[in-house]
């Protein structure tokens, strides 16, 4: 009788121990049902029964896939004993997508998730489509300035989620480009530049929202309030109307805080007044002078593929108006504005 009881207890202990040390299980918890050409998308791998003291698993995808890997490191989230590992990819092939086989090493073991096919569908063509697909896209700021006798220069600061922001192009422009793209997993930010005929009333474009599965429209009015300074607005960022508003605001704050200090004798207001004054002074710091070397090529936009607008015939000094990546904005030839590469500055 005792032997039977011991065996019964041993079986119970084995079952309990097996449950306690159950191994992690990996599987795709999210895959898109369909994709579009050039779309950026996410896939999520879930790990069940992963212990908290276990080191994070390593993932190895088949690199022969036609997808572009945006990051080999996943975004990690946890809920209970489940871990979620999200990766971001971009569709490169216009007709088919295969989520590659993935090898996972965790807890001294190796797991495999087999490849999975996702159908590709083309979007309905639209003349105003900017080429961006995203779960969301927002215009942070925009600016319109007179570039030359017949064209406006439009600059747009954009923020988008799960987007191919680098593919943005507007057919209405004579030239455009997007630079300074900063990507942090799903979020991307960038600066768009485009040249548009000054006979146009507005700049209209759409992006495709992959969640709502429809086109979202934007309209930017092409209007310059003061034509006399049109060539400077936006091209010389310290001379635009917004800068004037900021200057007057900090003048008012400086006077207000210093006034409170004189009345209440509270050092805190004096400190705030000094901070406002220092900030105000920065608005009046003159531009840095730079020397541009002879033979330098001047571009319309600060993009590698931009059209050449001129060439510098001799070394000369000018003001540094702005910087974007490897490009520097300058004024040359009687208030013409353009961009040169940083390498074209005088060596001495």
C-alpha positions, 0 to 999 in steps of 0.5 A: 500500500505504501508503494502505491502511495509513493508512486502516486505522490511521485506522479503528482510531483512530476506533473507539478514540476513539469508545469513549473519548468514548461518551456517558452513557446514562440508564434506570430501573434500579428501578421498583416492580412494584405500589403501594398507596394512600398508599405512599411509594416510590423509583425509581432512574435509572442513568447508564452511561458517565458520566465522573468529571469530569462535573458531575452531571446535572439532572433535571426531572420532569413536575409534572402527575403525580398523585404527590407529589415528596418531593425534587427532589434525588436520593440519589446513589451510584456503582459503577464508571462507573455512577451511581445517582440515587434519587428518592422519591415518594408515591402520591396517586391511589387507583387509578392511578400514572404515573411522569412523563416526566423530562428529563435534562441532562448534558454539554451534551445532553438525554435523556428517559425516557418515563412509566411506569405502575404498577398500584395494589392495595388492601390488605386492610382491618384494624381495627388497621391504623395507616395506615402503609406502610413498608419498616421501622418501629420503636418507639424509645420509648413512654410511658403516662400518666393524662390524665384520669379515664377516659383514658390519654395514649400517646406513641410515638417512631417511626422508619420507612423509605420510610413515610407516617408522617404518615398514622398513625391508630389507630381505638381512640383518641378523639383522636390525631395525629403531630407533629415529623416529620423526613424525610431521604430514606428515613428518617422520625421522628415523635412520635405522641400518642393518647388511649385509654380507661384500661379498655384493657389494651394498645394494639395496631396493625399497619403494612404492610411493603412488602418482606415484603408483610404486616402487622407487629403491635405491642403496647404495654401500658397500665400505670402503675406508680405511680398517685399520680404518673400525672398527672405521668409523661410529662407532666412529663418531669423527674419520671418514673422514668427521670429518677430513674434518670439522676440516681442514675447520674450521682451514682454516676459523680460519686462514682466519678470523684472517688474515683479522682482522690483515690486515683490523683491523675490529673487525667483522673478529676477532669475526668470527675467535673466533667463528671458533676457538671455533667450532674447539676446540669442535672437539678435546674434548675427549670422556666422560668416563663411567663405565659399570656395571658387567653383562651388556648385549651388543647388536649389534644394538641400538634396543629393539629386537636386537641380543645380541653380548656379556656380560660384565664380570666385571665393567670397564671404557670405552669411550662413543662413541655415544647415541641413545635413551636409548642405549649407544655405547661403545668399549669393549673386544679389540675394539669390538663395541656394545650397552648397555642400559643406565640403565646398567651404574654403579650406583656410 
